[in-house]
């Protein structure tokens, strides 16, 4: 069992797929960070726009005839 595990670790360290996997992980982490930042900024801007629109509306609705 231990010998099989050692062989697997040695094979994994020799192959390039491990490095590629790490690179994809780093790229995914960066993409998630950029997306979260963009979403937060968009959320703040949208909230400000909705608040401004709500403040521009009259406090009471006009009477309907």
Beta strands, then each sheet from edge to edge (+ up, - down):
end
